[in-house]
Amino acid sequence: MRIYWHDTCAYCGREKGLFWTLADDHFIPLNAMECPGTVIENMLPACHAMKSGGGSLDCNRSKSDNNPHQWLIERFGKRKAAKIEKAIDAYFQIAHEKFSMA
């Protein structure tokens, strides 16, 4: 997952570095009825501030257990959210084809 995304946040593209780390994020939150669980087709790297004060700036805490589609639009606007979702969908398709046990 992190190799595919080049150690960057799948949402905003922020690089892992001095002030940021990457968290393993469930794209569809675990508390959602439609959540497939902790599977490759639902996991993405999300930026996470090293200090707790930057929570609203990092994607991991900002998204939290929100609906990912709505959150992307609210955070990035419709046009950019559509581009991000297209990239995420492409990744999930590749991950499913490569790693699915079916």
C-alpha positions as CSV (number, residue, x, y, z in Angstrom):
1,M,0.0,0.0,0.0
2,R,2.7,2.5,1.0
3,I,4.9,1.5,-2.0
4,Y,2.0,2.2,-4.4
5,W,1.4,5.6,-2.8
6,H,5.1,6.4,-2.6
7,D,5.0,7.0,1.2
8,T,2.5,9.8,0.8
9,C,-1.1,10.4,2.0
10,A,-3.6,8.9,-0.5
11,Y,-5.9,11.8,0.1
12,C,-3.7,15.0,0.1
13,G,-0.3,13.7,-1.1
14,R,1.5,14.9,2.0
15,E,4.8,13.1,2.4
16,K,5.9,11.2,5.5
17,G,8.5,13.4,7.2
18,L,9.7,15.3,10.3
19,F,6.2,16.5,11.4
20,W,4.0,13.9,9.7
21,T,3.7,10.1,9.8
22,L,1.4,7.9,7.9
23,A,-1.5,6.0,9.5
24,D,-3.2,3.0,8.0
25,D,-6.7,4.3,7.4
26,H,-9.9,2.3,6.8
27,F,-11.4,4.1,3.7
28,I,-14.8,2.9,4.7
29,P,-14.8,3.3,8.5
30,L,-15.1,0.2,10.7
31,N,-18.3,1.5,12.3
32,A,-20.1,1.7,8.8
33,M,-22.5,-1.1,8.0
34,E,-20.9,-1.5,4.5
35,C,-17.3,-1.7,5.8
36,P,-15.6,-4.8,4.4
37,G,-13.1,-4.7,7.3
38,T,-9.3,-4.5,7.5
39,V,-8.7,-5.8,3.9
40,I,-6.4,-4.4,1.2
41,E,-9.3,-3.1,-0.7
42,N,-10.2,-0.8,2.2
43,M,-6.9,0.4,3.5
44,L,-5.0,3.6,2.6
45,P,-2.1,5.6,4.0
46,A,-3.3,8.8,5.5
47,C,-1.2,11.6,6.9
48,H,-1.1,11.9,10.7
49,A,0.4,14.8,12.6
50,M,3.2,13.8,15.0
51,K,1.8,16.2,17.6
52,S,-1.8,16.1,18.8
53,G,-2.4,19.9,18.1
54,G,-2.4,19.4,14.3
55,G,-5.4,17.0,14.2
56,S,-7.6,19.1,12.0
57,L,-4.8,19.5,9.5
58,D,-4.1,15.8,9.1
59,C,-6.3,13.6,6.9
60,N,-6.4,10.6,9.3
61,R,-8.0,12.5,12.2
62,S,-10.0,14.8,10.0
63,K,-11.7,11.9,8.2
64,S,-12.1,9.9,11.4
65,D,-15.2,7.8,10.9
66,N,-16.9,10.1,8.5
67,N,-18.4,9.0,5.2
68,P,-15.3,9.1,2.9
69,H,-17.2,10.5,-0.2
70,Q,-18.7,13.4,1.8
71,W,-15.5,14.0,3.7
72,L,-13.5,14.3,0.5
73,I,-15.9,16.8,-1.0
74,E,-16.0,18.9,2.2
75,R,-12.2,18.8,2.6
76,F,-11.1,19.2,-1.1
77,G,-14.1,20.4,-3.1
78,K,-16.0,18.4,-5.7
79,R,-13.5,18.6,-8.5
80,K,-10.4,17.6,-6.5
81,A,-12.4,15.0,-4.5
82,A,-13.4,13.3,-7.8
83,K,-9.8,13.1,-8.9
84,I,-8.8,11.6,-5.5
85,E,-11.6,9.1,-5.6
86,K,-10.6,8.0,-9.1
87,A,-7.0,7.4,-8.0
88,I,-8.3,5.5,-4.9
89,D,-10.7,3.4,-7.0
90,A,-7.8,2.5,-9.4
91,Y,-5.6,1.5,-6.5
92,F,-8.4,-0.7,-5.0
93,Q,-8.9,-2.4,-8.3
94,I,-5.2,-3.2,-8.7
95,A,-5.0,-4.4,-5.1
96,H,-8.1,-6.6,-5.5
97,E,-6.7,-8.1,-8.7
98,K,-3.2,-8.7,-7.3
99,F,-4.0,-9.8,-3.7
100,S,-7.6,-11.2,-3.8
101,M,-7.9,-14.9,-2.8
102,A,-10.9,-15.3,-5.0
